Amino acid sequence: MWSSVLTVLNMVDEDARGPSQAAVHIVKARLKTLRDSGWDDLFGDVQEFCGDQCIPVPNMNEEIPVRGRSRKEGRTITNLHYYRAEIFYVAIDKICVEMDHRFSEGTNIVLDCFSCLDPNNSFSKFNVDKLARLATIYHADFSDDDRGTIKEQLSTFILQVKRHASFSTCDDIASLAMKMVQTEKHLLFPLVYKLIELALILPVSTASVERAFSAMKIIKSKLRNKINNEWFNDLMICYTEREIFKSVSDLDILRTFAAKKTRREHLPHGFLNT
């Protein structure tokens, strides 16, 4: 059970074309099944592994003190409750929360719309209305005129590519984009090509946002919980673009810092001129 869930999780996380809505639903369904009926299989695998490695397995019916604040009250629970309810269930619930956070209802709508660009089976998933909806979702990338003409362009596009033999070899959005450039269809259908570009950068933009949130947790620690927004933004830029900042010499930073404004104490001129 665990291996199958991990396989689908990796598929969602690493698919170069971006995670599909179907893959997200599969993962959520498998996680629910794992939580409801996966404990016995997992515990059986653990017992087998521990037996092979000569590792003692705790008695699941043995009473143990409650961990945490309630320990002072002298309460006890069984090993079974601790490992199943406080570790197994909690771990799955955290994964489910993370899945809901990363793939919310709005995200699923976007994934469903982008999946219509899949060229497999002669563009069997192609849906003009869903693809045109992306122009509204990404309103900053499409003008009012674009949103008014995109349906017509999509309808003409699908008729042409279905009749073009070279497009029958496309098996993903990346190959579709390359084939459009090779046949110069990206010039004939610029709005469709823009949708394909947005689909291709979706995994990158999602990963960038995840890295930014991870950086926020590292920078805004308990010791920096009162940091102001301006300083916080500066630190975020330095952290997320640290490869660029590594190429800047310390001397250039000192000179820029010293030239910004008058300070009570000046850096030694000889040091800045070295």
KEKE-3310 file (N, C-alpha, C; in steps of 0.2 Angstrom, whole numbers, plus 5000, padded with zeros to 4 digits):
npx = (5004:5009:5020:5014:5006:5017:5023:5013:5013:5026:5025:5016:5023:5035:5032:5036:5027:5018:5007:4993:4975:4969:4979:4981:4968:4969:4979:4974:4963:4970:4977:4966:4961:4972:4973:4961:4961:4974:4983:4985:4991:5003:5008:5010:5021:5031:5033:5038:5050:5056:5058:5067:5078:5081:5075:5067:5049:5038:5025:5009:4998:5002:5003:5008:5015:5007:5013:5020:5012:5002:5007:5011:4999:4998:4992:4989:4991:4989:5002:4998:4988:4996:5006:4997:4987:4993:5005:5004:4991:4992:5003:4998:4987:4994:5000:4989:4984:4994:4993:4980:4983:4993:4986:4973:4955:4954:4967:4965:4956:4963:4972:4964:4959:4971:4975:4967:4975:4982:4990:4988:4980:4974:4971:4960:4956:4954:4946:4937:4930:4935:4948:4948:4943:4955:4961:4954:4957:4971:4971:4980:4989:4982:4973:4958:4953:4960:4953:4941:4943:4949:4942:4938:4950:4955:4946:4949:4962:4962:4956:4965:4977:4973:4972:4985:4998:5010:5008:5003:5012:5015:5016:5015:5014:5025:5032:5022:5023:5036:5033:5024:5032:5041:5033:5029:5017:5015:5016:5004:4994:4995:4989:4985:4997:5003:4995:5000:5013:5011:5006:5018:5027:5020:5024:5036:5034:5026:5035:5044:5036:5034:5047:5049:5041:5046:5058:5053:5049:5062:5069:5060:5061:5058:5066:5066:5053:5047:5051:5052:5042:5050:5063:5062:5058:5070:5079:5073:5075:5089:5091:5083:5089:5102:5113:5116:5120:5131:5141:5144:5156:5163:5169:5163:5150:5152:5157:5146:5137:5143:5142:5129:5123:5126:5135:5137:5149:5162:5168:5185:5195:5206:5203:5192:5198:5206)
npy = (4994:5007:5008:5009:5021:5030:5029:5035:5048:5052:5053:5063:5074:5074:5074:5080:5087:5092:5090:5080:5082:5070:5062:5068:5066:5052:5050:5056:5048:5036:5039:5041:5028:5021:5027:5022:5008:5003:5001:4988:4980:4988:4986:4973:4972:4979:4970:4959:4964:4968:4956:4949:4957:4955:4964:4969:4969:4980:4975:4977:4979:4983:4994:5011:5027:5042:5053:5070:5085:5079:5069:5071:5069:5056:5048:5034:5025:5012:5004:5001:5011:5022:5021:5019:5029:5041:5042:5035:5039:5053:5056:5053:5062:5074:5073:5073:5086:5094:5090:5095:5109:5111:5107:5114:5118:5128:5126:5113:5116:5123:5113:5104:5111:5114:5101:5098:5101:5090:5081:5067:5053:5059:5072:5070:5075:5088:5103:5117:5127:5125:5128:5141:5147:5148:5159:5169:5166:5168:5182:5193:5190:5190:5200:5210:5209:5197:5188:5188:5183:5170:5158:5156:5155:5144:5134:5134:5130:5117:5110:5111:5105:5092:5087:5088:5078:5077:5081:5070:5063:5068:5067:5073:5089:5096:5091:5095:5109:5110:5105:5114:5126:5121:5119:5132:5135:5142:5155:5157:5154:5162:5164:5151:5145:5153:5148:5135:5138:5143:5131:5124:5131:5129:5119:5124:5136:5133:5125:5136:5144:5135:5134:5147:5148:5139:5146:5157:5151:5147:5160:5168:5166:5161:5170:5181:5186:5198:5205:5218:5221:5226:5223:5210:5206:5210:5200:5189:5190:5189:5176:5167:5170:5167:5161:5170:5181:5175:5177:5190:5201:5203:5215:5224:5224:5231:5243:5248:5249:5258:5269:5273:5281:5294:5289:5286:5281:5279:5267:5261:5270:5265:5251:5250:5254:5244)
npz = (5000:5005:4996:4983:4985:4987:4974:4966:4972:4969:4955:4954:4959:4951:4937:4921:4913:4922:4936:4934:4935:4937:4943:4955:4961:4962:4971:4983:4985:4987:4999:5008:5008:5013:5026:5031:5030:5030:5041:5046:5036:5035:5048:5048:5038:5045:5056:5050:5044:5056:5062:5053:5055:5068:5077:5092:5094:5100:5113:5108:5116:5128:5141:5141:5147:5144:5132:5132:5138:5146:5152:5166:5172:5175:5166:5155:5139:5126:5117:5104:5102:5103:5092:5081:5081:5085:5078:5065:5059:5061:5053:5040:5039:5039:5027:5019:5022:5017:5003:5000:5002:4992:4981:4979:4977:4967:4960:4955:4946:4937:4933:4927:4916:4909:4906:4894:4884:4881:4868:4866:4858:4847:4851:4861:4873:4871:4874:4870:4878:4891:4889:4885:4896:4904:4899:4906:4919:4919:4918:4917:4907:4895:4884:4883:4870:4866:4874:4868:4856:4857:4858:4845:4838:4845:4840:4827:4827:4832:4822:4812:4817:4819:4806:4801:4798:4805:4818:4824:4830:4842:4860:4872:4880:4879:4867:4858:4859:4853:4840:4835:4834:4825:4813:4812:4817:4829:4826:4818:4827:4840:4852:4857:4857:4868:4879:4879:4883:4896:4902:4902:4910:4922:4932:4936:4941:4952:4960:4963:4971:4982:4986:4990:5001:5010:5012:5019:5031:5036:5037:5045:5060:5077:5084:5076:5075:5074:5064:5051:5036:5025:5028:5029:5016:5009:5015:5010:4996:4996:5001:4992:4980:4981:4974:4964:4973:4978:4968:4969:4975:4992:4995:4985:4990:5003:4998:4992:5002:5011:5003:5002:5012:5024:5039:5056:5060:5049:5037:5035:5024:5017:5018:5010:4997:4994)
capx = (5000:5014:5024:5009:5005:5023:5024:5009:5016:5032:5022:5013:5029:5040:5030:5038:5021:5014:5003:4986:4970:4967:4984:4979:4963:4971:4983:4970:4959:4974:4978:4960:4961:4978:4971:4955:4962:4981:4987:4986:4996:5009:5011:5013:5027:5035:5034:5042:5056:5060:5060:5073:5084:5082:5073:5061:5043:5034:5018:5004:4993:5006:5001:5013:5013:5005:5019:5018:5010:4997:5011:5011:4993:4998:4987:4992:4988:4992:5007:4994:4985:5002:5009:4992:4983:4997:5010:5002:4986:4995:5007:4994:4983:4998:5001:4983:4983:4999:4990:4975:4986:4996:4981:4966:4950:4956:4972:4962:4952:4968:4975:4959:4959:4977:4975:4964:4980:4986:4989:4987:4974:4972:4968:4954:4954:4953:4940:4938:4927:4939:4955:4946:4943:4962:4962:4951:4961:4977:4969:4985:4992:4977:4969:4950:4953:4962:4948:4935:4945:4953:4938:4938:4957:4956:4942:4953:4968:4961:4954:4971:4982:4970:4973:4992:5001:5016:5006:5001:5018:5016:5013:5015:5013:5032:5033:5017:5026:5041:5031:5021:5038:5044:5028:5027:5010:5015:5014:4998:4990:4999:4985:4985:5004:5003:4992:5005:5019:5009:5006:5025:5030:5017:5028:5042:5031:5024:5041:5047:5032:5036:5054:5049:5037:5051:5063:5050:5050:5069:5071:5056:5061:5056:5070:5065:5046:5045:5055:5047:5041:5055:5069:5060:5058:5077:5082:5070:5078:5096:5091:5081:5094:5109:5118:5118:5124:5138:5145:5146:5162:5161:5171:5158:5144:5154:5157:5139:5134:5146:5140:5122:5121:5131:5134:5140:5156:5164:5173:5192:5196:5211:5200:5188:5201:5210)
capy = (5000:5012:5009:5012:5028:5034:5029:5041:5054:5054:5055:5070:5079:5075:5074:5086:5090:5095:5085:5080:5082:5063:5060:5071:5063:5046:5051:5058:5042:5031:5041:5039:5020:5019:5028:5018:5001:5002:4999:4980:4978:4991:4983:4966:4973:4981:4964:4955:4967:4968:4949:4948:4961:4954:4970:4967:4972:4981:4972:4982:4979:4985:5001:5016:5033:5047:5058:5077:5088:5075:5064:5073:5067:5049:5044:5029:5022:5006:5005:5001:5018:5027:5020:5020:5035:5047:5042:5033:5043:5060:5057:5053:5068:5079:5073:5076:5093:5097:5089:5100:5115:5112:5106:5116:5117:5132:5123:5107:5118:5125:5107:5101:5115:5113:5094:5098:5102:5084:5079:5060:5050:5064:5077:5068:5079:5095:5106:5124:5131:5125:5131:5148:5149:5149:5166:5173:5164:5171:5188:5198:5188:5190:5207:5209:5207:5190:5184:5188:5179:5164:5152:5155:5153:5137:5130:5133:5126:5109:5107:5110:5100:5085:5085:5088:5071:5078:5082:5064:5060:5072:5063:5077:5096:5099:5089:5099:5115:5110:5104:5121:5130:5118:5120:5139:5136:5147:5162:5157:5153:5164:5163:5144:5144:5156:5143:5130:5141:5143:5125:5121:5134:5128:5115:5128:5142:5130:5124:5142:5146:5131:5136:5154:5147:5136:5151:5161:5147:5147:5166:5171:5161:5164:5176:5186:5186:5205:5208:5222:5219:5228:5219:5203:5206:5210:5194:5184:5190:5186:5169:5164:5172:5166:5159:5177:5185:5172:5180:5197:5201:5207:5222:5228:5225:5236:5250:5250:5250:5264:5275:5274:5287:5296:5285:5289:5278:5277:5262:5264:5271:5261:5245:5250:5255:5238)
capz = (5000:5005:4990:4978:4986:4986:4967:4963:4974:4964:4948:4954:4960:4946:4930:4918:4910:4927:4938:4931:4940:4939:4947:4961:4964:4964:4977:4988:4986:4990:5005:5012:5009:5017:5033:5034:5031:5029:5046:5047:5031:5037:5054:5046:5035:5050:5060:5046:5044:5062:5063:5049:5057:5075:5081:5096:5092:5107:5114:5106:5121:5134:5143:5142:5149:5139:5131:5132:5144:5149:5156:5173:5175:5176:5161:5150:5133:5124:5111:5098:5101:5101:5085:5076:5081:5086:5073:5058:5057:5061:5047:5034:5040:5037:5020:5016:5022:5012:4997:5000:5002:4986:4975:4981:4972:4961:4957:4952:4940:4932:4930:4923:4910:4905:4903:4888:4878:4879:4861:4865:4855:4842:4855:4863:4878:4869:4875:4869:4883:4897:4887:4884:4903:4906:4897:4911:4925:4918:4915:4916:4901:4890:4884:4882:4863:4866:4877:4864:4850:4859:4856:4837:4837:4847:4836:4820:4828:4833:4815:4808:4819:4818:4799:4800:4800:4809:4825:4827:4834:4848:4865:4878:4879:4877:4860:4855:4858:4848:4834:4833:4832:4818:4808:4812:4819:4835:4823:4816:4833:4845:4859:4858:4860:4874:4883:4880:4887:4903:4904:4902:4916:4928:4937:4938:4945:4958:4964:4965:4976:4987:4989:4994:5007:5014:5014:5024:5038:5039:5039:5050:5065:5083:5086:5071:5073:5074:5058:5047:5029:5021:5029:5027:5008:5007:5017:5006:4990:4997:5002:4986:4974:4984:4969:4961:4977:4979:4963:4971:4980:4999:4994:4982:4995:5008:4995:4990:5009:5013:4999:5002:5016:5029:5045:5062:5059:5042:5036:5034:5017:5015:5017:5004:4991:4992)
cpx = (5004:5017:5020:5008:5011:5025:5020:5011:5022:5030:5019:5018:5034:5038:5032:5033:5017:5009:4996:4981:4968:4972:4983:4974:4965:4975:4979:4965:4963:4976:4972:4960:4966:4976:4966:4957:4970:4985:4989:4992:5003:5012:5014:5020:5032:5038:5039:5049:5060:5062:5066:5079:5085:5080:5067:5055:5039:5027:5013:4999:4996:5004:5008:5011:5012:5011:5016:5016:5006:5001:5011:5004:4992:4994:4992:4988:4992:4997:5003:4991:4991:5004:5004:4989:4988:5003:5007:4996:4988:4999:5003:4990:4988:5000:4995:4982:4988:4996:4984:4977:4989:4991:4974:4961:4952:4962:4970:4959:4957:4971:4970:4959:4965:4978:4971:4969:4984:4984:4988:4980:4970:4968:4961:4951:4952:4946:4940:4935:4932:4946:4953:4945:4950:4963:4959:4955:4967:4975:4974:4989:4988:4973:4962:4949:4955:4956:4942:4937:4948:4949:4938:4945:4958:4952:4946:4959:4967:4959:4961:4976:4980:4972:4980:4995:5006:5014:5004:5006:5019:5013:5013:5015:5020:5033:5028:5020:5031:5039:5027:5026:5040:5040:5026:5020:5009:5014:5007:4992:4993:4995:4986:4992:5006:5001:4997:5011:5017:5008:5013:5028:5026:5020:5033:5039:5029:5029:5044:5043:5034:5042:5054:5046:5042:5056:5060:5050:5057:5071:5067:5056:5058:5060:5069:5057:5043:5048:5050:5047:5047:5061:5068:5061:5066:5080:5079:5074:5085:5096:5089:5086:5101:5114:5120:5122:5131:5143:5147:5151:5160:5163:5166:5152:5146:5155:5150:5135:5136:5144:5133:5120:5126:5129:5138:5148:5157:5169:5180:5193:5201:5208:5196:5192:5206:5208)
cpy = (5006:5013:5012:5019:5033:5034:5035:5047:5057:5056:5062:5075:5080:5075:5080:5090:5093:5090:5086:5080:5075:5060:5062:5068:5055:5046:5052:5052:5037:5032:5039:5032:5018:5021:5024:5011:4999:5000:4992:4978:4981:4988:4976:4967:4974:4975:4960:4958:4967:4961:4947:4952:4960:4960:4968:4972:4973:4977:4978:4984:4982:4993:5005:5023:5038:5052:5065:5079:5084:5070:5065:5070:5060:5045:5039:5027:5016:5008:5005:5008:5023:5027:5021:5026:5041:5047:5041:5038:5050:5061:5057:5059:5074:5079:5075:5083:5097:5096:5094:5107:5116:5112:5108:5116:5122:5129:5117:5110:5120:5119:5104:5105:5114:5105:5093:5099:5096:5082:5071:5058:5056:5069:5076:5072:5086:5098:5114:5128:5131:5128:5139:5151:5151:5157:5171:5172:5168:5178:5193:5196:5189:5197:5205:5206:5199:5186:5183:5184:5172:5158:5151:5152:5145:5132:5128:5129:5119:5106:5106:5105:5093:5082:5085:5082:5072:5078:5075:5060:5063:5068:5067:5085:5099:5097:5093:5106:5115:5109:5110:5125:5128:5120:5128:5140:5141:5154:5163:5157:5155:5164:5156:5143:5147:5151:5138:5132:5141:5136:5122:5124:5133:5124:5120:5133:5139:5128:5130:5145:5142:5133:5142:5153:5144:5141:5155:5157:5148:5154:5169:5166:5165:5170:5182:5187:5193:5208:5212:5219:5220:5224:5212:5202:5205:5203:5188:5184:5187:5179:5165:5165:5171:5165:5166:5181:5182:5175:5187:5197:5205:5214:5227:5229:5231:5243:5253:5252:5257:5270:5277:5280:5288:5292:5288:5287:5276:5271:5265:5264:5267:5254:5245:5251:5249:5234)
cpz = (5000:4999:4984:4979:4985:4978:4964:4966:4970:4957:4948:4955:4955:4939:4927:4915:4915:4929:4935:4937:4942:4943:4954:4965:4966:4970:4983:4990:4989:4997:5010:5013:5014:5025:5035:5035:5030:5034:5047:5042:5033:5043:5052:5043:5040:5054:5056:5045:5050:5064:5059:5052:5065:5079:5085:5094:5099:5107:5113:5111:5128:5135:5144:5144:5143:5138:5130:5138:5149:5153:5163:5176:5177:5171:5157:5144:5131:5118:5105:5097:5099:5094:5079:5075:5081:5081:5066:5055:5056:5054:5041:5034:5037:5030:5016:5016:5017:5005:4995:4999:4995:4980:4978:4975:4965:4957:4953:4945:4935:4929:4925:4916:4906:4902:4896:4882:4877:4872:4860:4862:4851:4846:4858:4869:4877:4870:4875:4875:4889:4895:4887:4892:4906:4904:4903:4918:4925:4915:4913:4910:4895:4890:4883:4875:4863:4869:4873:4858:4851:4857:4849:4835:4839:4842:4829:4821:4829:4826:4811:4810:4818:4810:4797:4803:4805:4817:4828:4831:4841:4854:4872:4875:4876:4869:4856:4854:4853:4841:4831:4831:4825:4812:4807:4814:4825:4832:4821:4822:4839:4852:4861:4861:4866:4880:4884:4884:4894:4906:4906:4909:4922:4933:4940:4943:4952:4962:4966:4971:4983:4990:4993:5000:5012:5016:5020:5031:5041:5041:5045:5056:5072:5086:5081:5070:5073:5068:5054:5040:5025:5022:5028:5020:5006:5009:5012:4999:4990:4997:4995:4980:4977:4979:4965:4966:4979:4974:4964:4976:4987:4998:4990:4986:5000:5004:4994:4997:5011:5009:4999:5006:5021:5036:5050:5062:5052:5042:5034:5026:5014:5013:5011:4997:4990:4987)
residu = (MET:TRP:SER:SER:VAL:LEU:THR:VAL:LEU:ASN:MET:VAL:ASP:GLU:ASP:ALA:ARG:GLY:PRO:SER:GLN:ALA:ALA:VAL:HIS:ILE:VAL:LYS:ALA:ARG:LEU:LYS:THR:LEU:ARG:ASP:SER:GLY:TRP:ASP:ASP:LEU:PHE:GLY:ASP:VAL:GLN:GLU:PHE:CYS:GLY:ASP:GLN:CYS:ILE:PRO:VAL:PRO:ASN:MET:ASN:GLU:GLU:ILE:PRO:VAL:ARG:GLY:ARG:SER:ARG:LYS:GLU:GLY:ARG:THR:ILE:THR:ASN:LEU:HIS:TYR:TYR:ARG:ALA:GLU:ILE:PHE:TYR:VAL:ALA:ILE:ASP:LYS:ILE:CYS:VAL:GLU:MET:ASP:HIS:ARG:PHE:SER:GLU:GLY:THR:ASN:ILE:VAL:LEU:ASP:CYS:PHE:SER:CYS:LEU:ASP:PRO:ASN:ASN:SER:PHE:SER:LYS:PHE:ASN:VAL:ASP:LYS:LEU:ALA:ARG:LEU:ALA:THR:ILE:TYR:HIS:ALA:ASP:PHE:SER:ASP:ASP:ASP:ARG:GLY:THR:ILE:LYS:GLU:GLN:LEU:SER:THR:PHE:ILE:LEU:GLN:VAL:LYS:ARG:HIS:ALA:SER:PHE:SER:THR:CYS:ASP:ASP:ILE:ALA:SER:LEU:ALA:MET:LYS:MET:VAL:GLN:THR:GLU:LYS:HIS:LEU:LEU:PHE:PRO:LEU:VAL:TYR:LYS:LEU:ILE:GLU:LEU:ALA:LEU:ILE:LEU:PRO:VAL:SER:THR:ALA:SER:VAL:GLU:ARG:ALA:PHE:SER:ALA:MET:LYS:ILE:ILE:LYS:SER:LYS:LEU:ARG:ASN:LYS:ILE:ASN:ASN:GLU:TRP:PHE:ASN:ASP:LEU:MET:ILE:CYS:TYR:THR:GLU:ARG:GLU:ILE:PHE:LYS:SER:VAL:SER:ASP:LEU:ASP:ILE:LEU:ARG:THR:PHE:ALA:ALA:LYS:LYS:THR:ARG:ARG:GLU:HIS:LEU:PRO:HIS:GLY:PHE:LEU:ASN:THR)
# end
